[in-house]
Structure formats: C-alpha cells, structure tokens
Amino acid sequence: MLAVAMLSACQKETFPLTMEDAIMKVSNIIDKYPDRDWYASKYPLEPATALQYSFLGVVYDRPALMHDYVSPGYRAWLIVLAEDLSGGPDSEDCLHLFVDADSGKVEQVWLHGRVIVEWGSDPYSRYLEYGDIFSEDDE
C-alpha cells in the first residue's frame, strides 16, 4: 500500500525521462532475454520506497512467501523482466531495472520473485516492437 501511495504522488509530476525514454534506455538489456516478458511501472517510484516481492508478483496471505526490498535512493522507473517459466535453475529470478527518472542512470537487481507495484499496462510481450506499445490511442 505504501508503494501505491508513493506512486500516486508522482502522477502529477513530470520527469526528464518518460516511461518510453526509460524503456528505450534499457532496450539493450531487455533484448538479452528474448524469452521473458517485461513490465514497466506506471509511475516512477519515490526514493527508497519500501517494496514487497514474491513469485509471480502475487500478494500472498502467508508472510513467509513475501519478501521486502527498498528501491534505490532516487526517483526511478521500474522495468522488470519476468520469470522464465521454462523451469531452469534460476527460472523464478526476475531482473529489476531501476532507471533514474532524472539522470537515466540504470541499476540492475536480480530478485527471487517480482516486485509488486502498479504496472503501466499488461505485460509487454517479447513479440512487440518497442514502438508498438506507444500509440496515439493510448493517450
């Protein structure tokens, strides 16, 4: 809930880097994992946001299945490369890319699960071209 409240505060602000800019900034990293879908946060996270993560980014009633993480100390867009459900040794690990909303600096963090935030839309498929996710109809 705290993360959602902090995200809501960002809704009215503008940032030097838009979501599209952040995605393009990490497109070379996304391309290294062609079998993973990816997600982009709807809004930048506030600095040092307390987050939770779990397998598939699902909220569980059992606290043992939920894990805590604190975002970097700057406002950041979050792009996550989802689980690789093919069953490999690290199949449940997700790559979290924090893109500084002001400078464009990228921080990569692997977590054994997916952070729970408000995503910009349904998962972006590896089958879409980057430009396809931004259309005039979406605005």
C-alpha positions in Angstrom: 0.0 0.0 0.0 2.8 2.4 0.8 4.3 1.9 -2.7 0.9 2.7 -4.3 0.6 5.9 -2.2 4.1 7.0 -3.2 3.3 6.2 -6.8 0.2 8.3 -6.6 2.2 11.3 -5.5 4.2 11.0 -8.7 1.2 11.0 -11.0 1.0 14.8 -11.3 4.8 15.4 -11.7 6.7 15.5 -14.9 10.1 13.9 -15.2 13.0 14.4 -17.6 12.7 10.8 -18.6 9.3 9.4 -19.6 8.4 5.8 -19.3 9.1 5.4 -23.0 12.6 7.0 -22.5 13.3 4.6 -19.6 12.3 1.6 -21.7 14.4 2.7 -24.6 17.3 3.3 -22.2 17.2 -0.4 -21.2 16.2 -1.9 -24.5 19.6 -3.5 -25.0 19.2 -5.3 -21.6 15.7 -6.4 -22.5 16.9 -7.8 -25.8 19.4 -10.1 -23.9 16.4 -12.0 -22.5 14.2 -12.7 -25.5 12.1 -15.4 -23.7 11.0 -13.1 -20.9 8.0 -10.8 -20.9 8.6 -7.5 -19.2 6.7 -4.8 -17.3 7.2 -1.1 -16.7 5.9 0.8 -13.7 3.0 3.2 -14.3 4.8 5.9 -12.4 8.4 6.4 -11.1 9.0 5.1 -7.6 9.9 7.7 -4.9 13.4 7.4 -3.5 13.9 4.5 -1.0 10.4 3.1 -1.5 9.6 0.1 0.7 8.5 -2.7 -1.7 7.5 -6.3 -1.4 8.1 -9.0 -3.9 7.0 -12.6 -4.4 6.9 -15.4 -7.0 4.9 -14.0 -10.0 4.4 -10.7 -8.1 1.3 -12.1 -6.3 0.3 -10.9 -2.9 0.1 -14.0 -0.5 -1.6 -14.3 2.8 1.4 -16.2 4.2 4.1 -13.7 5.3 6.8 -16.4 4.6 6.1 -16.1 0.9 6.5 -12.3 0.8 9.9 -10.6 0.8 11.0 -6.9 1.4 13.1 -4.7 -0.8 13.9 -1.0 -0.7 14.3 0.8 -4.0 17.3 3.0 -4.8 17.6 6.4 -3.2 16.4 8.3 -6.3 13.1 8.6 -8.2 13.1 5.7 -10.6 11.1 4.0 -13.3 11.0 0.2 -12.7 11.2 -2.2 -15.6 11.0 -5.9 -14.7 11.9 -8.8 -16.9 9.5 -11.5 -15.7 10.2 -15.1 -14.6 11.4 -17.6 -17.2 8.8 -20.3 -16.5 10.8 -22.9 -18.6 12.0 -24.3 -15.3 15.7 -23.5 -15.5 17.8 -23.2 -12.3 17.1 -19.5 -11.9 13.7 -19.6 -13.6 12.0 -17.7 -10.7 14.5 -14.9 -10.6 13.4 -11.6 -12.1 15.7 -8.8 -13.3 14.6 -5.4 -11.9 15.9 -2.4 -13.8 15.7 0.9 -11.9 16.1 3.8 -14.2 16.7 7.2 -12.6 13.8 9.4 -13.7 16.2 12.5 -13.7 19.6 11.2 -14.9 18.8 8.0 -16.7 21.3 6.0 -14.6 20.4 2.3 -14.6 20.7 -0.1 -11.7 20.2 -3.8 -12.2 18.9 -6.1 -9.4 18.1 -9.8 -9.6 15.4 -10.9 -7.1 13.9 -14.3 -6.5 10.4 -13.0 -7.4 8.7 -9.9 -8.9 8.2 -6.6 -7.1 4.6 -5.7 -6.5 3.8 -2.2 -7.9 1.2 -0.6 -10.2 2.2 -1.5 -13.8 1.7 0.7 -16.8 -0.3 -2.0 -18.6 -0.4 -5.7 -19.2 2.9 -7.3 -19.6 4.8 -6.1 -22.7 5.4 -9.1 -24.8 8.8 -10.0 -26.3 6.8 -10.2 -29.6 6.1 -6.5 -29.6 8.4 -3.9 -31.1 9.2 -1.1 -28.6 7.3 1.5 -30.7 4.2 -0.7 -30.8 3.5 -0.1 -27.1 3.1 3.6 -27.5 0.2 4.6 -29.8 -1.9 7.7 -30.2 -4.9 5.7 -28.9 -3.3 5.2 -25.5 -3.1 8.8 -24.6 
